[in-house]
Amino acid sequence: MLCLLAAVLTSSAQEAKAETKPTQSTTVESTTPPYHSLKQLKEWINQEKQRARARVEALEQSGVVLDPKHRHKLEEGPEYLEALWDYLYVRAYPNDSVDWLAYLRAAEQRDLMAGAFVPAAGAQWEFVGPRNATPPYRTYFGTASVAGRVNAVAYDPVNSNVYYAGAPQGGVWKTTDGGATWQPLTDYWQFLQVACIAVHPTDPNVVYVGTGDFQGWMRPFSQGVMRSTDGGQTWQSLGATQFGNRCVSDIIIDPENPNIITVCTAWGPYQSVAGNLWRSTNGGDAWTQVSNISAIWSDLAVSARDPATGRRYYYAVGHGSPGRLLRSSNRGQTWTTLTPPFSASNQSSLRVATSPNDPNRVYLMSGADQQVWVSNDTGNTWTPMNPTVDGGFYQAWYDATMHISTDGAGNDVLYLGLVDVAQWTQAFGWRSIGLGFTNQANIHVDIHSMAINPRNPNELLIGTDGGVYRLTYTPSTGAVNITGLNATLGITQLYWAAFHPTDPNRMMGGAQDNATPRANGNLSSWRCIVGGDGAYCAYNPTNPSVQYASYQGLHIYRTANNWSSAELIGPDYGSDRVAFIAPLTVHPAQPNWMLAGTNYLYLWNETTRTWTNRLGGQSLTNGRLRAIAGAPSNANVIYTGGDDGQLWMTTNAGNSWRPINANLPNRAIMDIAVHPTNPYKVYVALGGTGTPHVYRCDNTLANPVQWVNISGSGITGLPDVHTNTVALDPTAPDLVIYVGNDVGFFYTVDGGATWRNGTQPRGLPNVQVNTVRVVPATGYLMAATYGRGIWRIQLPLTPTGDVNGDGCVDDSDLLLVLFQFGSTNAQADLNRDGIVDDADLLLVLFNFGSGC
């Protein structure tokens, strides 16, 4: 068990003499893991892999018998880090770190675009799922439906049926019926990252939200503290500028004086700049920095009230080298540095919690030391508790939360969330209560947050990679019951999605740590297939019972009977380089060809059930492939894009290749769209920042190939931010183009001269969009988001006859047709017959007033 690896630490620490004084200068600590540098992060991942292997060997040498799934989970400890590196790499390339400040500028531009063009009428986005997504198997997932990662949970202090949940890119959600249904409250926020939630102890209408994705390390910027005074209907941003857009990792509200708010901040958009402790005495209207010690502050706690003195102790812990442990005896005005029991080495997973029974008792957790300590004298001396259950300390830099309740008889009950959920009580000692590593799992693993019910200490909410769960504990018997609350929580983080060619209610998408959720005709009931981190997937367009799905590392499953059964068909990639989420697609002109990419291209022939490996023997990138596209009008034409900016094409089904990325900016190629009737006219979406992001080539056979920037400029140009996906409208592929990027969805009706924000103005949350695809037979444009599930919108986005695309068929459209009458101008050629004539004029007249 894990305790065999943990050092038994029995230090007795003395309180430091000096009390820190708040100043404006800060001492910046070097922190681990190396969040900003991709090179250093890769080195740290390799170290974690070595530690994982050593951990497994030590356990097995000690006589512990690991079942295969448990062994795999331990060996894959750094898996989330690999996903993180994969995510960051394409956004940083060709640099070593992401320019996060570009994201702030991009979101500001997106919102200005919304003000510049608001459609008078027309189609709106509709959320379609996943809903009620049953897991693929019990181990790691539990039995209840899954949704997505939840960083924060909180109870309403008055109404027992009201809870709040916060997601890493899904915003704040509220339930008023005990988790049966959930409603999003914040889809219009500039960013939807949530790290923590605190509710006023006596006024349930006052809610504070710490923004940023502290737990996941993605999107380190934040909007400060968001405050609502009406139960989440409206919000005000507080402290963002003072906090330097750093993640707000925790918030505590003083129980006796709720106007006193203390927050801690962690990493932000600036390299090598850590966070601070801040305090407000007027409910967040103004803030004062209350410590001159900077760290990656991770957790705050407030003690029970001493009945004799009325005093409460505040505690704060922060990551770094060294880690930090601070205490305040005056409700956060000043802080004393304590000498902690944890090791002096880099600390990347510290948590602190206090006893509800004893104002002098405090608990401390260090993932690096694989230990929990208890102090009965306000943190002056410590005793190790030596956890004897394998809760998953090895991943505590991602999964870590600790809370203390009471059994009603004056005894503490400790809940420790790591990969699994562990509990400690006097009666039962340490034990796993989530059983996450077993085939009896009753909760999705990877625990990020907890909240104790203020009215019932034996009930708590738990936020995991799968969503929100409610736990009830019966102290007299030790019984634990866990219920999933995720059926309507729409926060799934989709890497990619695929859509049935004719049925609008059938689709699937690869999800972060939630397999591949799939709807098979009923959008109210989904089922997850394959497992792991779901990845790319595809339908055969002529025989949609044949489908493909994959999980991380391009492990591909195939079904020929709509997933009644499936087989693993992935070839042996040998020494190829494979992206964590690697591309696959079905060739639109040859549906029996499924194409999959490493740094080479592989072809699965559905007719012969065989692979052709490494088409043409040509390595197509010095990195990893990120995009594959076949020409809809020519089966021999295929394009690939790499994360090092290389773009290749073949005109003979892969027998030979030529690079065509000359004159393109050196950025990751994230997606490729091929004209429906011209196999040599293509569009590409580029990642990273600091460059235009959508380019068109009218003839890829030319030598040299010429690329045209169609990203627009100024307020009507595409925001400069990592762009994930591009799709052409088949009814007007030269004019109407759809794009999804890290701040939303955008479209053009004039071939890229100007762009419109189709996110909030058309009802889509301000969320990262990873896939956009037109499904002609259903009439829908589909979008898969990384944090708010899958959405669809009926096409066209503008009414018939709306020449200028402003959402209203009016005099300006009539004049455009008249002025361009007899020309071949594509914009006014509404029926796409090649000339502006009477037929186009009649379309305007017959639809005059539509959308106005």
N, C-alpha and C positions, 0 to 999 in steps of 0.2 A: 504494500500500500504506500501512499504518498509519504506517510510519516517516516518511512525508512530512508527517504532521500533528504528529509528536512533536517537541518542542524538544530539541535536542542539548545536554544539560546536562553540563558538565564541571567542576563545582565541586570544590574541594579543601577539605575541612572539617577544622578542628582540634578536638581533644577539649576538651570543656568542663572547666574547672578544678574546679568545685564538685561534690562527691559528695552525692547526696541522702540525707537521713537519714529513716528511717521515723518518722512521727508519726501521731497519730490525726486530725489536721486534714488536710483535702484542699483542693487548688486545683481548682475545677471549671472545666473548659474548655467553651467554647461549641463544639458539634459540628455537623457536617453529615453526612448530610442531617437536616432537622428532623423527627426521628422521631415526637415526641409530638403536634405540632400538625398537624391535618389541613389547615388553611389554608396553613401554610408548606410542607407537603409538596406541596400542589397547585401552589404557586408554583415549587417546585424542579422538579417534573415538567415544567412549561411551559418552564423554562429548559433542561432536558435535551432536550426536543423541539427547541428552537431549535438547540442544539449538534449534535444528530443530523443535522438538515437541513444545517447548515453543514459538517459532516464529509463528508457525501455529496457536496455541491457541490465541496468542495475536492479530494476524490479524483478526481471526474470531470473537473474542470478541469485536473488534473495529468496526465490521459491514462489513468488507470486505468479499464478497462472492467469494469463490474459487471453480472453477470447479474441478472435480475429478482429472484430469491429472495435473493441476497446483498444487493442494494440494499434490499429490503424489510426484511431483518433489521437492517441498519444504521439505517434510518429509524425502526424500531420499537424502538430501544435502550431507551427508558423504559417499555417495555410491562410489565415486572414491577412497576415503581413504580405504574403505573396499576392493576394487579391488587391491589397492596398498599393503595392508597388506597381502592379499592372495598371491600375486606375491612374496613378500619378504619372507614370512614365509617358503615356501618350499626351498628357496635358502639359508636361514639362518640355518634351522634345522640341528642339535639340539641346535644351538647357538641362541643368542638373536639378532644378527646382521649379515649381509652378509659380507663375506670377499671379498670386491670389488677388492682388489689388486690381488686376484687369477684370476680375469677376465683379468687383464693386462697380467699376465703370460700366461694365456691360449691363448689369441690372438697372443702373440708373438710366442708361440709354433705352433699354426695353420699356421702362415705365414712361419715359418721355414719348416714345413711339406710340404708346397706348393713348396718350393725350392728344397726339397729332391726328390719330385716325381711330374713331370709334364707329363701328358699323351701325348704321341706322336700324338694320334688321338683319335677318338671315340666320343661318344655321349656328347652333351652339354645340360645344363639346358635351358628351354624355359619358359618365363613368360606367364601365361594363364589368369590372372585376380586377382581380379575383375576389370572389365572395365564397365563404364557407368552403375553403380549400382543404380537403382532407389530406393528411400527410402520406408519403409513399410507403413508409414502414414505421414501426414504433420506436426502434432504437434511435436516440438523438432527437426525434421529432415529437414523441408522445402520441396520443390518440386524438386530441382535439384539433379542430381546424387551425390553420396557420395563416399568417398575414405578412409580417415583416418585422424588422428590428424596432424595438421600443426602448428609447433611452431614458424615459421618465414616466413615472406614474404618481398620482396623488388622489387623495380622498377629499370630498366635500366634508367639512367638519359638522354639518347639520343634517344634510339629506343623505341617508344611507344608500340611496340608489344612484348617486351622482359621483362619477369618477372622471379623472382627466388622464390622458396619455399623450406623450410627446415622442415624435419619430425623427430619425436623422435627416430625412428629406421629405417628410410628410406633414410637418406642422403639428399643431395641437388639436386633439380630438376630445369630445365630451360625450359621455353617456348619461342618460337620466333614468335608465331602467336596469341598472345593475350589470351593464355590459352586453345586454341582448342586442342593442343597436347603438351605433356610434355616429356622431356628426362632426365633420371637420369645421374648425373655427377660424382657420388662418390661411386659407388658400391664396389670399391676396397679399400676404406679407412679401416683402422684397426677397427674402430667402426663407426656406421652410425648415432649417435645421434647428432642432430642439435638444438641449442637454439636460435640463432640470425644470421642475415645476414646484411651486410652493403656494399654498392657499392660506389666506388670512385665517387665524384660528377661531374668530368669532363672526366675521362677516364673509360668508361664502361667495359673495359677488366679487371680492378682490382676489385676483389671481396674478402671480408673478411667474414669468417664464424666462429661464436663462437660455439664450440662443447660441447656436454653434453645435457642431457634432463632436463634442469632446471625446465621447466613448469610441467613435469610429475613426478619428484622426482625419476624416475627409472634410473639406471645406472649413478651414480653421477660423474663418472670419465669423462675425456675429453682428446682430443688431442690438447688442447690449441686453438689457432686461426689458421685456415687453410686459406691460401692466394693463390689466383689465379691471374695471370697477363695475362691470355689469355681467359678470359670469361668463365672460369670453366673447361677448357680442362685438365689442370694439376694443382696440388696443392702442397703447401709446408706448413709443420707444424711449427708454431711459438709459442714459450713461454710455451710449455706444461710442461717442467721440472720446470721452474720458478713458474708457476701457481700451481704446486703441483697436476696436473691432475684434478683440480677443474673445474666445469662447468663454461664456459664463458657465462654469462647471458645477456650481452649487449655490444655493440660496437658503438662508435661514431667516425666519421671522421671529422676533422676540415674543415669547408667549405672553408676557405681562404688558409690554408696550409694543404693539404690532407696527407702529411707525418706524421702529428700529429694524432696518433690513441690513443684513451682512451678506456680501457675495464674494466669491473668489473667482478669479479669471485664470485661464490657462494659456495655451498657445494661440497665436493669432496669425495674421497674414504677413508678418514681418519675420525675417530670419533671425534666429538667435535672440529673440526678445520674449522673455517669460512673462507670467502674469503677476497679479497683485491681489491684496485684500482691500475691499472697499466697504464703506459703511454709510448708510443714510439714516437720518433721524426724522425724516418727513415723508416716509413711504415711498422713497425712490426719486423724489423731485430733485434732490441734490445729493452729491456723493463726495466723500472724503477718503483718500487713501490712508489706511490706518497701520501699515507696516512698511518698513523700508526693505524688507526681504522679498526678493522676487523668486518665484519658482513656478513650476507647472502645477498650480494649486488644484487639487483633485477632489477634496471633500471637506465638509464642515459638519460640526455636531454641536448641539447645545445640551447641557446636562439637565437632570431633574432639579427642581428648586429646593434649596436647603430650607427646611421649615423654620430653622432657628434664625438664620441670617437673611433669608430671602435671596441669597446669591445663587446665580447660575454661572457655570463655567462654559465658555465657548472653546472649541478646539478646531484647528485647521491642519491639514497635511498637504504636502506638495512634493511632486516628483523632482528629481535632479540628482546631482552629485555634489554634496550629499543630499539625501532626502530631508524634508523639513517637518517638524512637529511643533506647533505653537499653541499657546493657551492664553485665554483672556479671562480675567475675573471681574471685569467691569462692562460686560455686555458689548464687547468688541471695540471699545475705545482705544485700548492699548493691548499689546500682545507680548507675552514672554516666550522666549525660545526654550524649549525643553530638550534635554539630551535623550534621544530616543533609544529604544532597545534594538532597532533594526540595524543592519550592517551599514558601514560607511560607503559601500560601493553604490553604483548608480541604482536609484530606486525609480521604478517605472509603474508601480501599482500599489499605492498606499490608500487605505481607507480608515476612517475613524468613526466610532459610534459610542453612545453613552447609555448607561443603565437608566430605565424609567423608575427603578426602585431605590437607587442609592446615588445621591448627587456627587459623590466622590469617585464613583466607579466609571472607568472609561476603557474601551476596547480599541485595539489597533491591529491592522492587518497589513502585511507586506507580502506581495506576490513574489518578489525577488528572493525573500528568505523563506517562503513557504510556511509562514507562521502567523499565528494570532496570539496576541498578548492581552492580559487584563491588568489594570491598575486599580487599586482601591484607595489611592491617595492623590487623586487628580493628576495622574501622570508623572509623579516623582519616582516611583519604582514600579517595576513590571514583572509579571510572571508569565512564562509561555504556557499556552493552552495545548500545544502539540496536537493539531488536528490529525485524526486517525482515519479520515475518509479522503478518497481521491476526488476532490471536487474540481480539480483542474487548475492548480496554481500556475501551471506552465503557460497559461494564456491569460494571466491576470492583467496584462497590459491592455487587454481588450474586454475581458469579462471580469468585473470586480464590483461588488456592492456588499455592504454589511449593515444590518440593522438589528436592534435589540428590542424585544418585547418582554412581556411579563406573563407568567402563567396564572395570575390571579391570586397566587398564594405568596407573593413577595419574592419569587425566584425569577432570575433573568432567563430569557429564551433567546439564544443567538441564532440568527439566520445569516448564512454566508453564501453569497452568489458568486460562483466562478463559472466554469463550464457547466457544472451541475449545481444543484441547490443542496447545501448541507445545513444541518441544524445541530446545536449543542444545547442540552438541558442537563440539570443536575440528575434527573431521573434516568435519562437514556444516554447521556454522554454525546459523543460525536456520531452522526449517522447521515447517510445520504437519504434525502426525502424526495428528491427529484428522480432518482434512479436513471438518470439520463444516459449512462453508459450501457444500460442493460436493455433487454427486450421487454422489460416491464416499465419503460420510461413513461412518466405521466406529465412531462413538460418538455417543451422544446429547449434544447441546451443553449448555452451562451447567455448568461444572466447579466443584465446591465443595470437594473433598477428595482427598488422595492419601496413600499410604503405600508406602514402599520395603520390599520383602521383606528382612528382616534376614539371610536365608541366601542370597539371590541378588540382587545389586544391579541386575541387568538385568530384574527383574520388579517391577511395582508395581500396586497397586489404585487405582482412580479412582472417586470418587463424583460423580455428575452428577444433573441433573434427571430422568434416565431410570432411574437405579439404579447398580449396581456393575459395573465392568468390570475385567478383568485385562489388563495390557499387558506384553508381552515385547519386548525390544530385543536385536538381534544387532549388537554394535559393529563387527564385521569387515565386515559388508555394509551396515549401516545399516537393515536390515529391521526393521519394527515390525509386531507382530500384536496385535490387540485382540479380546478375547472377552467377550461379555456374560454376566452371571451372575444374571439377574433372573427366571428362569422361575417361581420359587416365593417371590419376595420380596414379601410382601403389604403394601405401604406406599403404595398409590396414594391420592392426595388427590382425592376426588371432590367436585365442586361440587354435582352433582345426578345423579339416576339415574332410569331408567324401566324398567318390568318388563312382560314379555309377559303378556297377559291370561290365558293358560291353560297355558303351558309354564314350569315352574319353572326350567328351565335356559337360558332366553333372557332377556337383559337387556342394558342398556348404560348408561354413565354418562359425563358430561363430566369430564375430569381436568385437573388443573393441569399444563400443558405436556406432556401426553401424549395429546392428541386425545380421542377418545371410544372407550374400550375396550368391546368388544361380545362377548358370548357367544351363540353361535347353536346351542345344544343340547349343547355339550361344554364343561363348566366347567373343563376342564384345558387348553383351547386357546382363547384370545381373539384378536380382531383389532381393531386401532385404526382408526377411520374418521374422515374429515373433516379432522383436523389441528388445529394450534394448541393453545390452551387449550380443551379441550372444554367445553361449557356445557350448557344445558337440552336435553332430548331427550324424545321421546314415541312411543308406539305408537298406531295406530288400533285401538281395542278390538274392532271388529267385522271388520276386515280387517288383521290384524297384519303383513302383508307391506308395508303402507304405514307408513312410519316417518319421523320427522323428527329431525335432529341439528343442532347449531349449534356455532359457536366464538365466541370473544370478540367483542363488538360486535353480537351478534344476526345473524350471517351464517348463514342457515338452508339446510340441504340436505334434500332429500326423495328417498325411494326408494319405488317401488311393487313392487319385486321382491326385498325383503330384502337390499338393498345389492349386488346383482349389478351394478347401475348406479345413479347418483344424479345429481341436478341441483341447482344453486344456485337457490333460489326467493326469497330475501330481497328485499323491496321496497326502494324508495328511501325512506329515513327522513328525508331532507332535513335540516332543522335540529333534529330531535327530539333529546331527551336520552336516551341509551342507556346502561344499566349495562354495566360490563365483562362481567359474567355476567348476562345479561338473561333474563327468564322466557318460556317458551312452554309451552303445554299443549293437549291435545285435549279438547274439550268432552265430558263423559261422556254427556250426553243427546242430543248431535248429533255423532257421531264424525267426520263429514266437515268439521267446523269445527276448524281449528287456530288458536289464539289466541296472539299474540305481543305483548310490551309494550315500548314506549319510555317516554315520558311520556304517550303515547296508546296505545290498543288497536288492533291490526290483526287482521283475520280472513282466513285462507286457506280458501277453499272447495274441498275436494278434488274435488267433483263437476264444478265448472266450471273448476278450476285457475286461479282468479283471486283477487286480493286485494281486500278492502275496507279502505281505509286510514283511519286515524283515526276509528274508529267514533263516530258522533254529533258529530264535530268538537269533542269535549270533551277538553281536557287534564285528565288524571286525577291529576296530582301536579305539584308545583313542583320535584320532583327527578326520580327515575327509578322506574318500576314494578319491584317485587320479587316480587309474587305475583299470580296469576290463578287463578280457580276458577269453573267452571261448575256449576250446580246439577244433580245427577244426575237429578232428577225433573222438570226444566223447562228446556228449551233456551233459553228467552228470558231466563233469569236468569243473570247473570254478575257476579262480584265482582272488583275489583282493589285491590291495596294498594301504596302508594308508600313510598319510604324517608324521606319527610318526615311520615309518620303519616297521610296521607290514605287513606281507604277509601271506595270508590265502588261503587254497584251500578246495574244496569240490569234492568228487567223486560220490555224489548221488544227484546232482542238487540242493544243498543247504540245504538238510535235516540235515546234520551235517558238521562240519568244523574242520580243524586242522591248527595251525600256522606252517609255514615253513621258517620263517626268521632267525632262529638260524644260526649263523656264517656269516650272512650278516652284512655289516657296518650299523650303525644306521643312516640312511638317509631316506628321503622321497622316497617312491616307486612311480615313475612317469609314468612308462609304463611297460607292460608285453607282451612278444611275446611267443606264444606256438608253438612248432614244428608242422608242418602240418600233420605228420603221427604218432607221438608219443605224446600222451596227457600228459605224465609225464616228458617231457623234455621242460624246459622253460628258457627264458632269461629275465632279468629285467634291467631297466634303473633307476639309482639312482640320486637323486637331490643333492643340496648343493655343498660343496667343501671340499677338504682335504681328499679325498678317491678315489679309483678307482670307475668307474661309470657303467660298464656293467659286469654282472655276469651270469653264466650259471649253471643250475642244470640238471644233466642227468637222475635223478630219484627222483621225488618229493614224491614217496611212501616210500623211504628209511627212516630208523630211526637209527641215525639222518640223516637229509638231509644234503647233501654236496654241497657247492657252489664253483665254480671255477671262479676266476677273469680272464676275457678275455679282459681287457682294454689295454693290451700291456704295453710297458715301453719305456722310453727314447723318442727320436725324432719320433719314429714310434708308440708311444702309444697315446691313446686318451688324449686330454687335460683335466686337472683336473678342470672341470667347471660343473655347473648344467646341467644335461642331461634330456631332455624332452621326448624322443621317441626312440623306437627301433623297427625294422622290419626285418624279415627274407626273403631272396629270396627263393621262393618256389622251384626253380630249383636246388638249392644247399643250403638248410637251415642249414647245419652243417658248411658251409664255408663262405657264402656270407651274411653279416649282415650289415644293414644300421642304422645309428644313427644320430639324430638331437640334438644339444645342444645349449647353449646360445651364442656360437661363430660361429656356422655353421653346416655343414653336413660332415659326415665321414663314411667311409665304409672299410670293411675288406674282403679279398678273401681267407683268410687262417684261418678262425674260430676265429679271434681275436688275433693271434700272432703278427700281424702288422696291422696298420691302415693307411689309405690314407685320405688326405684332399680333399674332393669332392666339396668344396665351390668354391672359385675363380678359381682354376685350371680347373673347368668344367663350369664356367660361372654363378655360383650362387653368388649373393651379400653376403658380409660378415655380415650376419644377423642371429638373433636368429631363430632357426628352431624348431617349436612346434609339427609338425606331419610329419612322413614319413610312407608311405604305398605303397606296391606293389599291382597293379591291374593286375592280370595275363591275363585277357581276352583282355586288351588293350595293354599290353606290356610296360606300363609306371610305373616308380617309381614317386610318387607324393610327394610334400613337401609343407606344409603350414608354412609360416614364420610370425614372429611378427614384421611386419614393411614393408615387400616388397611383400605381397600378396601370391598367390599360383603359384608354378612352377612344371614342369614335365620334365622328362628325359627318353629317350628310353633305355630300357634294352636289352642286358647286357651292363654294363659300360665298359667292356673290350671285345675285339674281341674273337670269338670262336677259341679255340686253344691256347689262351694266358694263359699258366699254371701259370706263376709267377705274372700275373696281372699288368705288367708294361706298358700295352697298345700296345704292339708290339709282334706279333707272329714271333719268330726268333730262332736262334740256342739254346739259353738258354732254351726255352720251349721244344725243341726237346730233349735236353740232359736230362731234368727233367723226361720226359716220358721214355726215354731209361734206365736211372738209376733206375727208380721205376717200371720198366716193371715186370709184374707178381705179384706185391704187391697189397695191398688193400688201398694204400695211397690215401686219398680222394682228395688231391690237384691235382694230375695228372690223376685222374679218370674223364676225361672230360665228358663222357657220363653218368656218375653216375650209372653204372651197377654193381658196387661193386668190380671191378678189373681193373688194368691198363693193357691193352692188345692192340692188333693190331688196334682195333677200335679207341682207343685214339690216337695212333700214326698217323693213317690216318687223324684224325681231325686236327692235327698239320700240317701235310704235305699239305693237301688240302687248308689250310688257311694261309700257310706260307707267310710272308710279310705283312699280314693285320695289319693296324694301324701303320706301320713303316715309 
